[in-house]
Amino acid sequence: MIAVRKKPKGYGAFANEYVEGPYHAGQRVLLLEDVVTSGNELLSAASRLQELGLIVTPYAVVSRGLSPVRALIAFSLPRSEPKLEN
């Protein structure tokens, strides 16, 4: 399990990092978001994880209305998987 933060903490084992916890490039990640208002935080978290070479599948648990639907649909459309170097 890893955690993606809006802002890095200035203390602790993962100080100044957006992502806390062990991971490696090419790993598949199931992204859980507890409350979705606009979908922007979910998309930002997914982007941060993808920049680290992780393969992200987003899931929202609780939605506040229909406003995040377009953003989540756009994110979930099929696209090519990142190519990993051997």
N, CA, C and O atoms as a GROMACS GRO file, in nm:
protein
  344
    1MET      N    1   0.085  -0.118   0.000
    1MET     CA    2   0.000   0.000   0.000
    1MET      C    3   0.089   0.124   0.000
    1MET      O    4   0.188   0.131   0.072
    2ILE      N    5   0.052   0.220  -0.081
    2ILE     CA    6   0.120   0.349  -0.084
    2ILE      C    7   0.015   0.458  -0.070
    2ILE      O    8  -0.103   0.435  -0.096
    3ALA      N    9   0.056   0.574  -0.029
    3ALA     CA   10  -0.034   0.688  -0.014
    3ALA      C   11   0.016   0.802  -0.102
    3ALA      O   12   0.136   0.828  -0.110
    4VAL      N   13  -0.077   0.869  -0.170
    4VAL     CA   14  -0.044   0.984  -0.252
    4VAL      C   15  -0.101   1.106  -0.181
    4VAL      O   16  -0.220   1.112  -0.151
    5ARG      N   17  -0.015   1.204  -0.156
    5ARG     CA   18  -0.056   1.324  -0.084
    5ARG      C   19  -0.074   1.442  -0.180
    5ARG      O   20  -0.012   1.448  -0.286
    6LYS      N   21  -0.160   1.536  -0.138
    6LYS     CA   22  -0.178   1.661  -0.214
    6LYS      C   23  -0.049   1.743  -0.208
    6LYS      O   24  -0.005   1.800  -0.307
    7LYS      N   25   0.009   1.747  -0.088
    7LYS     CA   26   0.134   1.819  -0.064
    7LYS      C   27   0.226   1.729   0.018
    7LYS      O   28   0.178   1.657   0.106
    8PRO      N   29   0.354   1.731  -0.010
    8PRO     CA   30   0.446   1.649   0.070
    8PRO      C   31   0.452   1.698   0.216
    8PRO      O   32   0.441   1.817   0.243
    9LYS      N   33   0.470   1.604   0.307
    9LYS     CA   34   0.493   1.640   0.447
    9LYS      C   35   0.639   1.679   0.462
    9LYS      O   36   0.725   1.632   0.388
   10GLY      N   37   0.666   1.764   0.558
   10GLY     CA   38   0.803   1.807   0.582
   10GLY      C   39   0.875   1.723   0.685
   10GLY      O   40   0.984   1.760   0.729
   11TYR      N   41   0.818   1.610   0.724
   11TYR     CA   42   0.879   1.527   0.828
   11TYR      C   43   0.846   1.380   0.801
   11TYR      O   44   0.765   1.349   0.714
   12GLY      N   45   0.910   1.292   0.876
   12GLY     CA   46   0.881   1.149   0.867
   12GLY      C   47   0.970   1.077   0.767
   12GLY      O   48   1.062   1.134   0.709
   13ALA      N   49   0.939   0.949   0.750
   13ALA     CA   50   1.020   0.862   0.665
   13ALA      C   51   1.016   0.905   0.518
   13ALA      O   52   1.113   0.881   0.445
   14PHE      N   53   0.908   0.967   0.473
   14PHE     CA   54   0.896   1.008   0.334
   14PHE      C   55   0.882   1.159   0.324
   14PHE      O   56   0.799   1.211   0.249
   15ALA      N   57   0.964   1.229   0.400
   15ALA     CA   58   0.960   1.376   0.402
   15ALA      C   59   0.982   1.431   0.262
   15ALA      O   60   1.066   1.383   0.186
   16ASN      N   61   0.904   1.533   0.228
   16ASN     CA   62   0.913   1.603   0.100
   16ASN      C   63   0.880   1.516  -0.021
   16ASN      O   64   0.923   1.547  -0.132
   17GLU      N   65   0.806   1.409  -0.001
   17GLU     CA   66   0.765   1.321  -0.110
   17GLU      C   67   0.613   1.324  -0.124
   17GLU      O   68   0.541   1.333  -0.025
   18TYR      N   69   0.564   1.316  -0.249
   18TYR     CA   70   0.420   1.308  -0.273
   18TYR      C   71   0.367   1.167  -0.250
   18TYR      O   72   0.250   1.150  -0.216
   19VAL      N   73   0.452   1.068  -0.268
   19VAL     CA   74   0.411   0.928  -0.256
   19VAL      C   75   0.486   0.865  -0.138
   19VAL      O   76   0.608   0.873  -0.130
   20GLU      N   77   0.409   0.803  -0.049
   20GLU     CA   78   0.467   0.737   0.068
   20GLU      C   79   0.448   0.587   0.056
   20GLU      O   80   0.337   0.540   0.031
   21GLY      N   81   0.555   0.513   0.073
   21GLY     CA   82   0.546   0.368   0.072
   21GLY      C   83   0.632   0.309  -0.038
   21GLY      O   84   0.678   0.380  -0.128
   22PRO      N   85   0.654   0.177  -0.032
   22PRO     CA   86   0.739   0.111  -0.130
   22PRO      C   87   0.667   0.085  -0.262
   22PRO      O   88   0.549   0.049  -0.263
   23TYR      N   89   0.738   0.105  -0.372
   23TYR     CA   90   0.683   0.076  -0.505
   23TYR      C   91   0.800   0.061  -0.601
   23TYR      O   92   0.913   0.095  -0.569
   24HIS      N   93   0.770   0.008  -0.720
   24HIS     CA   94   0.872   0.000  -0.825
   24HIS      C   95   0.804   0.024  -0.960
   24HIS      O   96   0.687  -0.008  -0.978
   25ALA      N   97   0.880   0.078  -1.053
   25ALA     CA   98   0.828   0.107  -1.187
   25ALA      C   99   0.772  -0.020  -1.249
   25ALA      O  100   0.830  -0.128  -1.234
   26GLY      N  101   0.661  -0.007  -1.318
   26GLY     CA  102   0.596  -0.121  -1.381
   26GLY      C  103   0.491  -0.188  -1.294
   26GLY      O  104   0.414  -0.270  -1.342
   27GLN      N  105   0.489  -0.153  -1.167
   27GLN     CA  106   0.392  -0.210  -1.074
   27GLN      C  107   0.252  -0.158  -1.106
   27GLN      O  108   0.235  -0.041  -1.142
   28ARG      N  109   0.154  -0.244  -1.094
   28ARG     CA  110   0.015  -0.204  -1.113
   28ARG      C  111  -0.039  -0.150  -0.981
   28ARG      O  112  -0.013  -0.205  -0.874
   29VAL      N  113  -0.115  -0.039  -0.991
   29VAL     CA  114  -0.167   0.027  -0.873
   29VAL      C  115  -0.318   0.047  -0.887
   29VAL      O  116  -0.364   0.095  -0.991
   30LEU      N  117  -0.393   0.011  -0.786
   30LEU     CA  118  -0.536   0.038  -0.780
   30LEU      C  119  -0.551   0.164  -0.696
   30LEU      O  120  -0.520   0.163  -0.577
   31LEU      N  121  -0.597   0.273  -0.757
   31LEU     CA  122  -0.606   0.403  -0.690
   31LEU      C  123  -0.746   0.419  -0.631
   31LEU      O  124  -0.844   0.424  -0.705
   32LEU      N  125  -0.754   0.428  -0.500
   32LEU     CA  126  -0.880   0.447  -0.430
   32LEU      C  127  -0.893   0.590  -0.382
   32LEU      O  128  -0.801   0.642  -0.319
   33GLU      N  129  -1.004   0.652  -0.410
   33GLU     CA  130  -1.032   0.788  -0.364
   33GLU      C  131  -1.159   0.781  -0.281
   33GLU      O  132  -1.260   0.729  -0.328
   34ASP      N  133  -1.156   0.832  -0.159
   34ASP     CA  134  -1.271   0.818  -0.070
   34ASP      C  135  -1.386   0.911  -0.106
   34ASP      O  136  -1.502   0.868  -0.105
   35VAL      N  137  -1.360   1.035  -0.138
   35VAL     CA  138  -1.466   1.130  -0.175
   35VAL      C  139  -1.422   1.207  -0.298
   35VAL      O  140  -1.315   1.268  -0.299
   36VAL      N  141  -1.505   1.205  -0.401
   36VAL     CA  142  -1.473   1.274  -0.526
   36VAL      C  143  -1.572   1.386  -0.547
   36VAL      O  144  -1.693   1.363  -0.557
   37THR      N  145  -1.521   1.510  -0.552
   37THR     CA  146  -1.606   1.625  -0.578
   37THR      C  147  -1.596   1.667  -0.724
   37THR      O  148  -1.698   1.681  -0.792
   38SER      N  149  -1.473   1.686  -0.773
   38SER     CA  150  -1.455   1.729  -0.911
   38SER      C  151  -1.379   1.625  -0.994
   38SER      O  152  -1.386   1.628  -1.117
   39GLY      N  153  -1.307   1.536  -0.930
   39GLY     CA  154  -1.223   1.439  -1.000
   39GLY      C  155  -1.081   1.488  -1.018
   39GLY      O  156  -0.994   1.411  -1.059
   40ASN      N  157  -1.055   1.616  -0.987
   40ASN     CA  158  -0.922   1.674  -1.009
   40ASN      C  159  -0.814   1.609  -0.922
   40ASN      O  160  -0.704   1.582  -0.971
   41GLU      N  161  -0.842   1.584  -0.795
   41GLU     CA  162  -0.741   1.523  -0.706
   41GLU      C  163  -0.710   1.381  -0.748
   41GLU      O  164  -0.594   1.338  -0.742
   42LEU      N  165  -0.811   1.308  -0.791
   42LEU     CA  166  -0.790   1.172  -0.838
   42LEU      C  167  -0.700   1.173  -0.962
   42LEU      O  168  -0.609   1.091  -0.972
   43LEU      N  169  -0.726   1.265  -1.055
   43LEU     CA  170  -0.645   1.274  -1.176
   43LEU      C  171  -0.503   1.319  -1.144
   43LEU      O  172  -0.407   1.271  -1.206
   44SER      N  173  -0.488   1.410  -1.048
   44SER     CA  174  -0.354   1.455  -1.007
   44SER      C  175  -0.275   1.341  -0.945
   44SER      O  176  -0.157   1.322  -0.974
   45ALA      N  177  -0.340   1.264  -0.859
   45ALA     CA  178  -0.274   1.150  -0.794
   45ALA      C  179  -0.234   1.047  -0.899
   45ALA      O  180  -0.123   0.993  -0.893
   46ALA      N  181  -0.322   1.020  -0.992
   46ALA     CA  182  -0.290   0.923  -1.098
   46ALA      C  183  -0.172   0.971  -1.180
   46ALA      O  184  -0.084   0.892  -1.215
   47SER      N  185  -0.168   1.099  -1.212
   47SER     CA  186  -0.058   1.155  -1.289
   47SER      C  187   0.075   1.141  -1.214
   47SER      O  188   0.176   1.105  -1.274
   48ARG      N  189   0.074   1.169  -1.084
   48ARG     CA  190   0.196   1.155  -1.004
   48ARG      C  191   0.246   1.011  -1.006
   48ARG      O  192   0.366   0.986  -1.018
   49LEU      N  193   0.154   0.917  -0.994
   49LEU     CA  194   0.192   0.776  -0.994
   49LEU      C  195   0.245   0.732  -1.130
   49LEU      O  196   0.342   0.657  -1.138
   50GLN      N  197   0.182   0.780  -1.237
   50GLN     CA  198   0.227   0.744  -1.371
   50GLN      C  199   0.365   0.802  -1.400
   50GLN      O  200   0.445   0.739  -1.468
   51GLU      N  201   0.393   0.920  -1.348
   51GLU     CA  202   0.527   0.979  -1.365
   51GLU      C  203   0.634   0.893  -1.301
   51GLU      O  204   0.750   0.898  -1.342
   52LEU      N  205   0.597   0.814  -1.201
   52LEU     CA  206   0.691   0.724  -1.134
   52LEU      C  207   0.699   0.588  -1.204
   52LEU      O  208   0.770   0.498  -1.158
   53GLY      N  209   0.627   0.574  -1.316
   53GLY     CA  210   0.632   0.449  -1.392
   53GLY      C  211   0.533   0.344  -1.347
   53GLY      O  212   0.545   0.227  -1.385
   54LEU      N  213   0.434   0.383  -1.266
   54LEU     CA  214   0.334   0.289  -1.219
   54LEU      C  215   0.217   0.283  -1.317
   54LEU      O  216   0.188   0.382  -1.384
   55ILE      N  217   0.152   0.169  -1.327
   55ILE     CA  218   0.036   0.150  -1.413
   55ILE      C  219  -0.087   0.164  -1.325
   55ILE      O  220  -0.110   0.082  -1.236
   56VAL      N  221  -0.168   0.267  -1.349
   56VAL     CA  222  -0.274   0.309  -1.257
   56VAL      C  223  -0.412   0.272  -1.309
   56VAL      O  224  -0.444   0.296  -1.425
   57THR      N  225  -0.493   0.213  -1.221
   57THR     CA  226  -0.635   0.192  -1.244
   57THR      C  227  -0.709   0.273  -1.139
   57THR      O  228  -0.694   0.245  -1.020
   58PRO      N  229  -0.788   0.374  -1.179
   58PRO     CA  230  -0.858   0.457  -1.080
   58PRO      C  231  -0.991   0.397  -1.037
   58PRO      O  232  -1.062   0.336  -1.118
   59TYR      N  233  -1.025   0.416  -0.912
   59TYR     CA  234  -1.156   0.381  -0.860
   59TYR      C  235  -1.198   0.487  -0.762
   59TYR      O  236  -1.118   0.529  -0.678
   60ALA      N  237  -1.321   0.532  -0.770
   60ALA     CA  238  -1.376   0.627  -0.674
   60ALA      C  239  -1.477   0.552  -0.588
   60ALA      O  240  -1.559   0.477  -0.640
   61VAL      N  241  -1.472   0.573  -0.459
   61VAL     CA  242  -1.562   0.503  -0.368
   61VAL      C  243  -1.689   0.584  -0.346
   61VAL      O  244  -1.799   0.528  -0.352
   62VAL      N  245  -1.677   0.713  -0.321
   62VAL     CA  246  -1.792   0.799  -0.294
   62VAL      C  247  -1.783   0.920  -0.387
   62VAL      O  248  -1.678   0.983  -0.397
   63SER      N  249  -1.893   0.951  -0.453
   63SER     CA  250  -1.897   1.065  -0.544
   63SER      C  251  -1.995   1.168  -0.492
   63SER      O  252  -2.100   1.134  -0.437
   64ARG      N  253  -1.962   1.296  -0.510
   64ARG     CA  254  -2.053   1.404  -0.472
   64ARG      C  255  -2.121   1.456  -0.599
   64ARG      O  256  -2.077   1.555  -0.657
   65GLY      N  257  -2.225   1.388  -0.642
   65GLY     CA  258  -2.296   1.432  -0.760
   65GLY      C  259  -2.231   1.383  -0.888
   65GLY      O  260  -2.148   1.292  -0.885
   66LEU      N  261  -2.267   1.445  -1.000
   66LEU     CA  262  -2.220   1.399  -1.130
   66LEU      C  263  -2.101   1.477  -1.183
   66LEU      O  264  -2.049   1.442  -1.289
   67SER      N  265  -2.056   1.581  -1.114
   67SER     CA  266  -1.949   1.665  -1.169
   67SER      C  267  -1.820   1.591  -1.201
   67SER      O  268  -1.756   1.628  -1.299
   68PRO      N  269  -1.776   1.488  -1.126
   68PRO     CA  270  -1.650   1.423  -1.162
   68PRO      C  271  -1.663   1.322  -1.275
   68PRO      O  272  -1.562   1.270  -1.322
   69VAL      N  273  -1.785   1.293  -1.319
   69VAL     CA  274  -1.805   1.184  -1.414
   69VAL      C  275  -1.727   1.205  -1.543
   69VAL      O  276  -1.661   1.112  -1.589
   70ARG      N  277  -1.732   1.324  -1.603
   70ARG     CA  278  -1.661   1.346  -1.729
   70ARG      C  279  -1.510   1.326  -1.713
   70ARG      O  280  -1.446   1.263  -1.797
   71ALA      N  281  -1.454   1.379  -1.606
   71ALA     CA  282  -1.310   1.364  -1.584
   71ALA      C  283  -1.272   1.218  -1.565
   71ALA      O  284  -1.171   1.173  -1.618
   72LEU      N  285  -1.353   1.144  -1.491
   72LEU     CA  286  -1.322   1.004  -1.466
   72LEU      C  287  -1.340   0.919  -1.591
   72LEU      O  288  -1.263   0.826  -1.614
   73ILE      N  289  -1.441   0.951  -1.673
   73ILE     CA  290  -1.459   0.878  -1.798
   73ILE      C  291  -1.341   0.903  -1.891
   73ILE      O  292  -1.289   0.809  -1.952
   74ALA      N  293  -1.298   1.027  -1.901
   74ALA     CA  294  -1.184   1.060  -1.988
   74ALA      C  295  -1.059   0.985  -1.942
   74ALA      O  296  -0.983   0.936  -2.025
   75PHE      N  297  -1.039   0.975  -1.811
   75PHE     CA  298  -0.922   0.906  -1.759
   75PHE      C  299  -0.929   0.756  -1.785
   75PHE      O  300  -0.826   0.692  -1.808
   76SER      N  301  -1.049   0.699  -1.782
   76SER     CA  302  -1.063   0.554  -1.793
   76SER      C  303  -1.072   0.503  -1.936
   76SER      O  304  -1.081   0.382  -1.957
   77LEU      N  305  -1.070   0.593  -2.035
   77LEU     CA  306  -1.073   0.548  -2.173
   77LEU      C  307  -0.947   0.469  -2.205
   77LEU      O  308  -0.840   0.499  -2.152
   78PRO      N  309  -0.959   0.367  -2.290
   78PRO     CA  310  -0.840   0.286  -2.323
   78PRO      C  311  -0.728   0.370  -2.380
   78PRO      O  312  -0.751   0.463  -2.458
   79ARG      N  313  -0.606   0.339  -2.340
   79ARG     CA  314  -0.488   0.404  -2.393
   79ARG      C  315  -0.375   0.302  -2.387
   79ARG      O  316  -0.388   0.197  -2.324
   80SER      N  317  -0.267   0.332  -2.453
   80SER     CA  318  -0.158   0.236  -2.456
   80SER      C  319  -0.087   0.232  -2.320
   80SER      O  320  -0.076   0.333  -2.251
   81GLU      N  321  -0.041   0.114  -2.285
   81GLU     CA  322   0.033   0.093  -2.160
   81GLU      C  323   0.173   0.152  -2.177
   81GLU      O  324   0.229   0.146  -2.287
   82PRO      N  325   0.232   0.208  -2.069
   82PRO     CA  326   0.368   0.258  -2.082
   82PRO      C  327   0.465   0.144  -2.112
   82PRO      O  328   0.451   0.033  -2.059
   83LYS      N  329   0.563   0.172  -2.196
   83LYS     CA  330   0.663   0.071  -2.228
   83LYS      C  331   0.773   0.076  -2.123
   83LYS      O  332   0.824   0.183  -2.089
   84LEU      N  333   0.809  -0.040  -2.073
   84LEU     CA  334   0.911  -0.050  -1.970
   84LEU      C  335   1.043  -0.094  -2.033
   84LEU      O  336   1.047  -0.180  -2.121
   85GLU      N  337   1.149  -0.033  -1.986
   85GLU     CA  338   1.282  -0.073  -2.032
   85GLU      C  339   1.325  -0.199  -1.961
   85GLU      O  340   1.299  -0.215  -1.841
   86ASN      N  341   1.390  -0.288  -2.033
   86ASN     CA  342   1.435  -0.414  -1.971
   86ASN      C  343   1.572  -0.399  -1.914
   86ASN      O  344   1.627  -0.494  -1.859
   0.00000   0.00000   0.00000
